[in-house]
Amino acid sequence: MSESPSRKKHTLMLDDRKRLVLTGAEDVSGFNEETIAVKTSAGNLMIKGSGLHIDRLNLETGDVTVDGAVNSLQYSGSDGSRSRFSKLFR
């Protein structure tokens, strides 16, 4: 019950697979031109593509904008500890 008010709303908008705007970002754990890893309030998000560039990043508000050719978006786990634990059993 106490989790709901503290959890940021997470939205994701992909425009023509070239511009990704998301809210609810809590951390960016790594990035390069082919992969961006973002921890969101809805789980860990892996963005894959080519020529990826973080255009805007504001972790206080949770806003992230990514430009480039987006090929895939993949969520894993609802928090970092759970997803690391689940990797042990793959």
C-alpha positions in Angstrom: 0.0 0.0 0.0 2.8 2.4 0.7 4.5 1.5 -2.6 1.8 3.1 -4.8 2.3 6.8 -3.7 6.1 6.6 -4.0 6.1 4.9 -7.4 6.5 7.2 -10.3 4.1 6.9 -13.3 5.9 5.2 -16.2 5.0 6.1 -19.8 6.8 5.3 -23.1 6.3 6.9 -26.4 8.1 5.8 -29.6 7.8 8.1 -32.6 8.6 6.4 -35.9 11.2 4.2 -34.2 13.5 7.2 -34.2 12.7 9.1 -31.0 11.8 7.5 -27.7 10.4 9.6 -24.8 9.9 7.9 -21.4 8.9 9.0 -17.9 9.4 7.2 -14.6 13.1 6.7 -15.1 15.0 6.1 -11.9 18.6 5.5 -13.2 20.6 4.9 -16.3 23.0 2.0 -15.6 24.8 2.0 -18.9 24.7 3.3 -22.5 26.5 3.3 -25.8 25.4 3.7 -29.4 23.7 0.3 -29.5 22.3 -0.3 -26.0 20.8 1.8 -23.2 19.9 0.3 -19.9 17.3 2.3 -17.9 15.8 1.4 -14.5 12.2 2.5 -14.5 9.4 2.4 -12.0 8.0 -0.5 -14.0 11.2 -2.6 -14.2 14.5 -2.6 -16.0 14.3 -1.5 -19.6 16.8 -2.4 -22.3 16.7 -0.3 -25.4 18.6 -1.7 -28.4 19.3 -0.1 -31.8 21.9 1.9 -33.7 23.1 5.4 -33.4 21.4 5.8 -30.0 21.9 9.1 -28.2 20.4 10.3 -24.9 19.1 13.7 -25.9 17.6 14.6 -22.5 18.0 13.0 -19.1 16.5 14.4 -15.9 16.4 11.8 -13.1 14.7 14.2 -10.7 11.6 14.3 -12.9 12.2 10.8 -14.4 12.3 12.1 -18.0 14.5 10.6 -20.7 14.6 11.3 -24.4 16.5 9.0 -26.8 17.2 9.7 -30.5 18.4 7.0 -33.0 17.1 3.9 -34.7 15.3 1.9 -32.0 15.2 -1.9 -32.9 13.9 -3.4 -29.6 12.6 -2.6 -26.1 12.7 -5.2 -23.5 11.6 -5.1 -19.8 13.0 -7.4 -17.1 11.9 -7.7 -13.5 10.2 -5.1 -11.4 13.3 -4.1 -9.5 17.1 -4.7 -9.8 17.4 -7.3 -7.0 14.7 -9.5 -8.4 16.1 -9.4 -12.0 19.6 -10.3 -10.8 18.2 -13.2 -8.7 16.2 -14.5 -11.7 19.4 -14.6 -13.9 20.8 -17.3 -11.6 18.1 -19.7 -12.8 18.4 -19.2 -16.6 
